[in-house]
Amino acid sequence: MYEVFLVLVIFLVIMSLSVAVFSIPIQLGLFATWFIVIGLGLKLKHSYQDLQASIMKGIYNGLEATLILFTVGALIGTWIAGGIVPSLIYYGLQILNPSIFLVAAMIICAITSLATGTSFGTAGTAGIAMMGIGASFGIPLPLVAGSVISGAYVGDKLSPLSDTTNLTASLAKVNVIEHVKGMLPVSIPTLLITGLLFTIVGFFYVDEQGDLSQAEGVATALNETFNIHWYVLIPAAVVIALLAMSKPAIPVISFGALLGAVWAALFQGMDVVAAINTAYNGVVDITSGVEFIDSLLNSGGIVSMLGVIALILMALGLGGLLDQVGILRTFSNLFDKWVQDSTGKLTLSTMFSAFLGNLFGSAAYVSNITGTKMTEDLYDDRNIDRRVLSRNTEGGGTVTTPMIPWSDGGIYMSTVLGVSTLAYLPFLWFSYIGIMITIFYGFMGWFFFNSGKKKNKVDKHSA
């Protein structure tokens, strides 16, 4: 156990120094940690070939995420160039009232993420639009980012189209629809309470009249810079509709990126080659005269995703190493002795295991793996349905991903929304409330379904 804790402490020191002291890219910190774990593996008599194979296996298991990020980067670039994102901002300024903006932004992002199944795609499209509208109303950007991320992770956790939802259900050996149903007792009150908090803050904190002049100025600048019309939003409607019909994410998002390039050429007067090029390099030449709008819209492209993709590859490789060396099994044995017959301790064990996946594996995919695999036997031994396992894994893993500055979610959200992880961290109310409700249910024993398949614990260990 001391070897496990030593490795984890070294990891935290490396990542903390990288982020807070030396400003070294987080990817290098993760890369360095590979060799710390490899060193422990060699000491424990694992061959280097097996350790390298575990890195490759870990990366392979989550490789779909990197492919999606390529397409999302292209989508953001062409949708800005095609006027789709600017139009979303413009019409949002016409419709939304400052006092209800925060809760409206959360609801819009929640609906988008439920329909598309992607928190990253939601933040990169509707989220960027909400950031522009919120800034136009004079609302602090970390607060806006909190509402956007809260809404985006509703679908990442609940949508049957979400990769993490499907992955967690698969790892826990639960039907995905049953998994979603099992999360509703937590997610519905969490969403209602979070919406209420953003509503209260909007009414008592945001000045409804004081910022309208700035909003009007932004709308004017957007209208002068882009061709704003309702038909410019057709690609957004097409992509959301196709994803809602359960069409594969990668070709749908790629098709959306193509439509964005076509729209840039047809309706924004861009050269065809330049429009296509925004899919890779993003937009770099917008000069609307409003500084924060220019900063927000001069972005996107596959290039903008390369750092996040490198981070995910490093994180997935580290997750494979942690499994191969036996660190995950060590924690599983520790939890087995601690939990005994307490449903509250069982809940905490699963959530903590999932959080460790984000903290040390730096990716939601790793958290889904650690949450389920480190504690699944504890549920079987106690005759508890695995829907509870999958629910607790999402509660400690998926929604905590954007809290970690060096996780894929933390890096992505801070990059796309232009707000640091530590700045928006206090406003991730959907995540915090969901965690508290999940733990409360655990200690109360509420919504703990009986599996009806009690295992013989003695036989399992003897086998």
C-alpha positions in Angstrom: 0.0 0.0 0.0 2.9 2.4 0.7 4.1 1.9 -2.8 0.7 2.9 -4.2 0.5 6.0 -2.1 4.1 7.0 -2.9 3.3 6.8 -6.6 0.1 8.9 -6.2 1.8 11.5 -4.1 4.6 11.8 -6.7 1.9 12.2 -9.3 0.2 15.0 -7.4 3.5 16.8 -6.8 4.4 16.6 -10.5 1.0 17.8 -11.7 0.8 20.6 -9.0 4.3 21.9 -9.9 3.4 21.7 -13.6 0.2 23.7 -13.2 0.9 26.1 -10.4 4.7 26.7 -10.2 6.5 26.2 -13.5 3.6 26.5 -16.0 4.8 23.4 -17.8 2.3 21.8 -20.1 0.2 19.3 -18.3 0.8 16.8 -21.0 4.4 16.6 -20.0 3.5 16.1 -16.4 1.4 13.1 -17.4 4.1 11.8 -19.7 6.6 11.9 -16.8 4.2 10.0 -14.6 4.2 7.2 -17.0 7.8 6.4 -16.1 7.1 6.6 -12.4 4.5 3.9 -12.8 6.6 1.9 -15.2 9.4 2.0 -12.6 7.1 0.5 -10.0 5.9 -2.1 -12.5 9.5 -3.2 -13.3 10.2 -3.4 -9.5 7.1 -5.7 -9.2 8.6 -7.9 -11.9 6.3 -6.9 -14.8 8.1 -7.0 -18.2 8.5 -3.7 -20.0 6.7 -5.3 -23.0 3.6 -6.0 -20.9 3.7 -2.4 -19.4 4.0 -0.9 -22.9 1.1 -3.1 -24.1 -1.0 -1.9 -21.2 -0.4 1.7 -22.3 -1.5 0.9 -25.8 -4.6 -1.0 -24.5 -5.6 1.9 -22.3 -5.3 4.3 -25.3 -7.2 2.0 -27.6 -10.1 1.7 -25.1 -10.8 5.4 -25.2 -9.6 6.3 -28.7 -13.1 7.2 -29.9 -12.9 10.4 -27.8 -9.9 11.7 -29.7 -11.7 11.1 -33.1 -14.8 13.0 -31.8 -12.5 15.9 -30.7 -11.1 16.1 -34.2 -14.6 16.5 -35.6 -15.7 18.9 -32.9 -12.7 21.2 -33.5 -13.5 21.3 -37.2 -17.2 22.0 -36.4 -16.4 24.9 -34.1 -14.1 26.5 -36.8 -16.5 26.2 -39.7 -19.6 27.2 -37.6 -17.9 30.4 -36.5 -16.8 31.1 -40.1 -20.3 30.2 -41.4 -21.9 32.7 -39.0 -23.8 29.9 -37.1 -22.3 30.6 -33.7 -22.5 34.4 -34.2 -26.1 34.0 -35.2 -26.8 32.0 -32.0 -25.3 34.8 -30.0 -27.2 37.5 -31.9 -30.6 35.9 -31.5 -29.9 35.0 -28.0 -29.3 38.7 -27.2 -32.7 39.5 -28.8 -34.6 36.9 -26.8 -32.9 36.4 -23.4 -33.4 38.7 -20.5 -30.3 39.3 -18.3 -32.1 38.4 -15.1 -33.1 34.9 -16.4 -30.0 34.4 -18.5 -28.1 32.1 -16.2 -30.9 29.6 -15.8 -31.8 29.9 -19.5 -28.1 29.2 -20.5 -28.1 26.1 -18.3 -31.4 24.8 -19.8 -30.3 25.5 -23.3 -27.1 23.6 -22.8 -28.9 20.8 -21.0 -31.3 20.4 -23.9 -28.5 20.5 -26.4 -26.4 17.9 -24.5 -29.4 15.6 -24.0 -30.2 15.8 -27.8 -26.6 15.3 -28.9 -25.0 13.3 -26.1 -21.9 15.4 -25.9 -20.8 17.9 -23.3 -17.8 18.9 -25.4 -19.9 19.6 -28.5 -22.4 21.5 -26.4 -19.8 23.7 -24.9 -18.1 24.3 -28.2 -21.3 25.5 -29.9 -24.2 26.6 -27.6 -21.7 27.1 -24.8 -19.6 29.6 -26.8 -22.8 31.4 -27.8 -23.9 31.6 -24.1 -20.4 33.0 -23.1 -20.8 35.8 -25.7 -24.3 36.6 -24.6 -23.4 36.6 -20.9 -20.4 38.8 -21.5 -22.6 41.2 -23.4 -24.9 41.4 -20.4 -21.9 42.1 -18.1 -22.2 38.9 -16.2 -18.9 37.5 -14.8 -17.6 34.9 -17.2 -16.8 32.3 -14.6 -20.4 32.3 -13.5 -21.6 32.0 -17.1 -19.1 29.1 -17.6 -20.6 27.4 -14.5 -24.1 27.5 -15.9 -22.9 26.3 -19.3 -20.9 23.4 -17.9 -23.7 22.5 -15.5 -26.1 22.2 -18.5 -23.6 20.5 -20.7 -23.0 17.7 -18.2 -26.7 16.9 -17.8 -26.6 15.2 -21.2 -23.1 13.8 -20.7 -24.5 12.0 -17.7 -28.0 11.2 -18.8 -28.3 11.0 -22.6 -28.4 7.5 -24.2 -26.3 9.1 -27.0 -23.5 10.0 -24.6 -20.2 8.1 -24.9 -19.6 8.2 -21.1 -23.2 7.1 -20.4 -22.8 4.1 -22.7 -19.3 3.3 -21.4 -20.4 3.3 -17.8 -23.4 1.1 -18.5 -21.2 -1.3 -20.5 -18.5 -1.5 -17.8 -21.2 -2.1 -15.1 -23.0 -4.6 -17.3 -26.2 -2.7 -17.2 -28.6 -1.9 -20.1 -28.1 1.7 -21.0 -31.8 2.7 -20.7 -31.9 1.0 -17.3 -28.8 2.9 -16.3 -30.4 6.2 -17.3 -33.6 5.3 -15.4 -31.4 4.5 -12.3 -29.9 8.0 -12.4 -33.2 9.9 -12.6 -33.8 9.9 -8.8 -30.6 11.8 -8.4 -30.5 13.8 -11.6 -34.0 15.3 -11.5 -33.8 16.9 -8.0 -30.2 18.0 -8.8 -31.3 19.7 -12.0 -34.3 21.4 -10.3 -32.1 22.7 -7.4 -29.4 23.9 -9.7 -31.9 25.7 -11.9 -33.4 27.4 -8.8 -29.9 28.5 -7.6 -29.1 30.1 -11.0 -32.5 31.7 -11.1 -32.0 33.3 -7.7 -28.5 34.5 -8.6 -29.9 35.9 -11.8 -32.7 37.9 -10.1 -30.6 39.2 -7.2 -27.2 39.6 -8.8 -27.6 40.6 -12.4 -28.6 44.1 -13.2 -31.4 43.8 -15.8 -31.0 47.3 -17.2 -27.4 48.3 -16.6 -25.9 46.1 -19.2 -28.4 46.3 -22.1 -26.4 49.0 -23.9 -23.4 46.8 -24.1 -25.6 43.9 -25.3 -27.0 46.1 -28.0 -23.5 47.2 -29.1 -22.5 43.5 -29.4 -25.5 42.7 -31.5 -24.8 45.6 -33.8 -21.2 44.6 -34.2 -22.2 41.0 -35.0 -24.8 42.1 -37.5 -22.2 44.3 -39.2 -19.5 41.6 -39.2 -21.6 38.6 -40.3 -24.7 37.9 -42.4 -27.2 37.1 -39.7 -30.4 35.3 -40.8 -32.5 32.5 -39.6 -31.4 30.2 -42.4 -27.8 30.4 -41.2 -28.9 28.2 -38.2 -30.0 25.3 -40.5 -26.7 23.4 -40.0 -27.2 23.5 -36.2 -30.8 22.1 -36.6 -29.6 19.4 -38.9 -26.8 18.2 -36.6 -29.0 18.2 -33.5 -31.8 16.3 -35.4 -29.4 13.7 -36.7 -27.8 13.1 -33.3 -31.2 12.9 -31.7 -32.0 10.2 -34.2 -29.1 8.1 -32.8 -27.0 8.6 -35.9 -23.2 8.0 -35.3 -21.5 11.1 -33.8 -18.3 11.2 -35.9 -19.9 11.3 -39.4 -22.8 13.6 -38.2 -20.4 16.1 -36.6 -18.1 15.9 -39.7 -21.2 16.6 -41.9 -22.0 19.6 -39.7 -18.5 20.9 -40.1 -18.9 20.5 -43.9 -22.2 22.4 -43.8 -20.4 25.2 -41.8 -17.8 25.6 -44.5 -20.5 25.6 -47.3 -22.4 28.3 -45.3 -19.2 30.4 -44.9 -18.8 30.4 -48.7 -22.4 30.9 -49.6 -23.6 33.4 -46.9 -20.5 35.0 -45.4 -18.7 35.6 -48.7 -15.6 33.6 -47.8 -13.3 32.1 -50.4 -14.1 28.3 -50.7 -10.6 27.2 -49.9 -10.4 29.6 -46.9 -13.7 28.4 -45.6 -12.6 24.8 -45.8 -9.3 25.7 -44.1 -11.1 27.0 -41.0 -12.0 23.3 -40.2 -8.3 22.8 -39.5 -6.8 26.2 -38.5 -10.0 27.8 -37.1 -10.9 31.5 -37.5 -8.2 34.1 -36.9 -9.2 37.3 -38.7 -12.5 38.4 -37.1 -12.4 42.1 -36.2 -15.9 43.1 -34.9 -14.6 46.0 -32.8 -15.7 44.3 -29.6 -12.6 42.8 -27.9 -14.1 39.9 -26.0 -16.3 38.9 -29.0 -13.1 38.8 -31.2 -11.3 36.8 -28.6 -14.2 34.3 -28.4 -14.8 33.9 -32.1 -11.2 33.8 -33.2 -10.9 30.2 -32.3 -11.8 26.6 -33.3 -10.3 24.2 -35.8 -8.7 20.9 -35.4 -5.5 22.7 -34.3 -7.2 24.0 -31.2 -8.0 20.4 -30.1 -4.5 18.9 -30.5 -3.4 19.8 -27.0 -6.6 18.2 -25.5 -6.1 15.1 -27.7 -2.5 14.7 -26.5 -3.8 15.0 -22.9 -6.4 12.3 -23.4 -3.8 9.9 -25.0 -1.5 10.5 -22.0 -4.3 10.0 -19.6 -5.6 6.8 -21.2 -2.1 5.4 -21.3 -1.6 6.1 -17.6 -5.0 4.5 -16.8 -3.8 1.3 -18.6 -0.6 1.3 -16.6 -2.4 1.8 -13.2 -4.5 -1.3 -14.0 -1.6 -3.4 -15.2 0.6 -2.7 -12.2 -2.2 -3.5 -9.8 -2.8 -0.1 -8.2 -6.6 -0.4 -8.9 -6.8 -3.9 -7.4 -5.0 -2.6 -4.3 -7.6 0.0 -3.7 -10.4 -2.5 -4.4 -9.1 -4.8 -1.6 -8.8 -1.8 0.8 -12.4 -0.8 0.1 -13.7 -4.3 0.7 -12.4 -4.3 4.2 -13.7 -0.8 4.9 -17.2 -0.9 3.5 -18.6 -3.9 5.5 -22.4 -3.6 5.3 -22.7 0.2 5.0 -24.5 1.4 1.8 -23.1 4.9 2.6 -19.5 3.7 2.7 -20.1 1.6 -0.5 -21.4 4.8 -2.2 -18.4 6.8 -1.1 -16.0 4.0 -2.2 -17.4 4.0 -5.7 -17.5 7.7 -6.0 -14.0 8.1 -4.6 -12.7 5.4 -7.0 -14.2 7.2 -10.0 -12.8 10.5 -8.8 -9.4 8.9 -8.5 -9.7 8.1 -12.2 -10.1 11.8 -13.0 -7.4 12.9 -10.5 -4.8 10.4 -11.6 -6.0 9.3 -15.0 -7.1 12.7 -16.1 -10.0 11.5 -18.2 -13.7 10.7 -17.8 -13.1 7.4 -19.5 -10.5 6.4 -16.8 -12.9 7.5 -14.1 -15.7 5.2 -15.5 -13.2 2.3 -15.5 -11.9 2.9 -12.0 -15.3 3.5 -10.5 -16.8 0.3 -11.8 -13.9 -2.1 -11.8 -12.5 -1.2 -8.3 -15.9 -1.7 -6.6 -18.1 -3.9 -8.8 -17.6 -7.1 -6.6 -18.6 -5.2 -3.5 -22.1 -4.7 -5.0 -22.4 -8.4 -6.1 -21.3 -9.6 -2.6 -24.0 -7.4 -1.0 -26.8 -8.3 -3.5 -27.1 -4.7 -4.7 -28.1 -4.1 -8.3 -25.4 -2.8 -10.6 -27.6 0.1 -11.6 -26.5 1.5 -8.3 -22.9 0.9 -9.2 -23.3 2.7 -12.6 -25.2 5.6 -10.9 -22.5 6.1 -8.2 -19.8 5.9 -10.8 -21.3 8.7 -12.9 -21.8 10.7 -9.7 -18.2 10.5 -8.7 -16.6 10.4 -12.2 -18.4 12.0 -15.1 -19.5 15.2 -13.3 -16.2 15.7 -11.5 -14.1 15.6 -14.7 -14.3 19.4 -15.4 -13.2 20.1 -11.8 -9.6 18.8 -12.4 -7.4 21.3 -14.2 -5.3 18.6 -15.8 -8.3 16.4 -16.9 -9.6 16.2 -20.4 -12.8 18.0 -19.4 -11.0 20.6 -17.4 -8.6 21.4 -20.2 -11.3 21.4 -22.9 -13.8 23.6 -21.0 -11.1 26.2 -20.0 -9.8 26.2 -23.6 -13.2 26.6 -25.4 -14.9 28.9 -22.9 -11.9 31.0 -22.1 -12.1 30.7 -18.3 -9.6 28.9 -16.2 -10.7 25.7 -14.3 -10.1 27.3 -10.9 -12.1 30.4 -11.9 -15.3 28.5 -12.8 -14.8 25.7 -10.2 -17.0 27.4 -7.5 -20.0 27.6 -9.9 -20.2 23.9 -11.0 -23.4 23.6 -8.9 -24.9 20.7 -10.9 -21.9 18.6 -10.0 -21.8 19.6 -6.3 -25.5 19.1 -5.7 -25.5 15.8 -7.5 -22.6 14.6 -5.4 -24.3 15.6 -2.2 -27.6 13.9 -3.2 -25.9 10.7 -4.2 -24.0 10.5 -0.9 -27.2 11.3 1.0 -29.1 8.5 -0.8 -26.2 6.2 0.0 -26.3 6.7 3.7 -30.1 6.7 3.8 -30.2 3.5 1.7 -32.6 5.1 -0.7 -33.0 3.8 -4.3 -30.6 0.8 -3.6 -32.2 -1.8 -5.8 -31.9 -5.5 -4.9 -30.2 -7.6 -7.6 -31.7 -10.9 -6.6 -28.4 -12.6 -7.6 -26.4 -12.9 -4.4 -23.0 -14.3 -4.9 -21.2 -16.7 -2.6 -18.3 -14.6 -1.5 -16.2 -17.5 -0.2 -16.6 -19.4 -3.5 -15.6 -16.3 -5.4 -12.3 -15.8 -3.5 -11.5 -19.5 -3.5 -12.0 -19.6 -7.2 
